[in-house]
Amino acid sequence: MSNTSRIAKNTMLLYVRMFFIMLVTLYTSRVILEVLGVEDFGIYNVVGGISSSFVFFSSALSNSTQRFLNFKMGENDAAGTRAVFNNSFIIYAAFSVIVLLIGIPLGYWFVTHKLVIPEARMDAAVGVFFVTVFMFVATMLLSVYDSVLIARENMKCYAFVGVFDAVAKLAIVYALLLTDGDKLILYAILLCVVHLVSKLIPMVVCIRRYEECKFDLRYDKDLIKQLFSFIGWNGFGCAVWMINSQGINVLINTFFGTVVNAANGIATQVTQAVNNFSVNFFTAVRPQIVKSFAAKDYDYFNKLVYGSCRFSFYLTWMVCLPIMAKADYILQLWLGNPPDYASQFVIWSLLFSAINVLTNPVWCAAQASGKIAKFIMIGSSVFLLVFPISWILLSFGFDPTIVFQVMCVVRVAYLITITMVLGEYIDFPLKRFLKNVAIPVLKVGGASALMVFYMSRYAPDNIPGLLVFIVLALFFTMFFSYAIGMNPKEREMVKGKVRSILGRLSH
């Protein structure tokens, strides 16, 4: 019960963070598009995306470190926790040097010789590339402290950093409105500064509060080997994700130019805001999944994995569905004149996000077990099919929305595949996953989609009509999630929480 209460408390902190960030993102995205213009916005999306895509490798490092930290904490091994932190930092520093030596010349060649960028804006594009490479290196070095914060379940600091980041981005918008220089380069530099400060805050907190963050850079050969094994396989999985995300962006640029990249940038902004709903919940529950496995509490482990799959989907679907149903009007209201294909990209990107959240707890379960080599090799090989299939279909003349449709279909195949592979190592059979996760999710998703899309046909395109529609869509999605998406124990828990809240309000 104490673990469940901690998850609930941390989730609430992260949701406060998320709502603030989402409001700021919705405002700043519109202003940035107006200030930069469609062309420069598209350039930043594709060029900044290439260099910042290396953050996926930083994610591989961070996930590996967090897994080992949580495992050592679950075993109450303070010395082991300290060794994980210090040896992780050694690895992070080595990778940063490699990125600088290899990534800069390779990325510069790609930006100047392969991307479709107007000649007049090439210098600005190169400047954006170098700034975002520096931002990545800083992120890689300092992300070890993010791992400590999450492993320690210190979501208060994590939430504060997110709020600071959002406020700082508001200041960036104001600065862009005042300047007369090259707004694209200034935007990239200011974002880099904000990102660096956002990483320095966790560093200061961790050094002051957590004993494992004291530097003692002694090389532990066995631990380095274990970390490298995890990082290597994580890196392979992240590389596949990078190929599919930024590779698709490059394909869109190659076939359709920077204007369609701008539409993809809008879709990315929307899906990032929506993904925070499920990511915040999963960030709160993820440390408990690893710790429960390390403590051999397998009943609680399975309960967390199945439950976090379903609830991550419900939380994401609750937000995705009304946006998907009224995408054209919402984008017109938000942006005034959205780029071509923006609404189609948003709809398919949100559907992909709803599918993708189901994979996160399964991936965390694999990391907790330590059996990730075959899991990543087979699963990533399946997901890697997105890029070549999309390339072939675009070559045959399909419109750009086909790449998002391919991503959705392949991600479903990926989810089935990794569940089957995981079942070979731990008690996680596909049949039980289908019963406890897939069937409830399909029931809730199908029933709510029929209801919400039917209502959207009669909802007027004005602000009062949109607000009423969103409230009704949220109500029906929540109702179906409760009525047909939860098991009896979960329904009792929800009823108990509601009674408790109502009781406190009545007094």
Secondary structure, 3 states (H helix, E strand, C coil): CHHHHHHHHHHHHHHHHHHHHHHHHHHHHHHHHHHHHHHHHHHHHHHHHHHHCCHHHHHHHHHHHHHHHHHHHHCCCHHHHHHHHHHHHHHHHHHHHHHHHHHHHHHHHHHHHCCCCCHHHHHHHHHHHHHHHHHHHHHHHHHHHHHHHHHCCCHHHHHHHHHHHHHHHHHHHHHHHHCCCCHHHHHHHHHHHHHHHHHHHHHHHHHHHCHHHCCCCCCCHHHHHHHHHHHHHHHHHHHHHHHHHHHHHHHHHHHHCHHHHHHHHHHHHHHHHHHHHHHHHHHHHHHHHHHHHHCCCHHHHHHHHHHHHHHHHHHHHHHHHHHHHCHHHHHHHHHCCCCCCHHHHHHHHHHHHHHHCCHHHHHHHHHHHCCCHHHHHHHHHHHCCHHHHHHHHHHCCCCCCHHHHHHHHHHHHHHHHHHHHHCCCCCCCHHHHHHHHHHHHHHHHHHHHHHHHHHHCCCCCCHHHHHHHHHHHHHHHHHHHHHHHCCHHHHHHHHHHHHHHHHHHHC
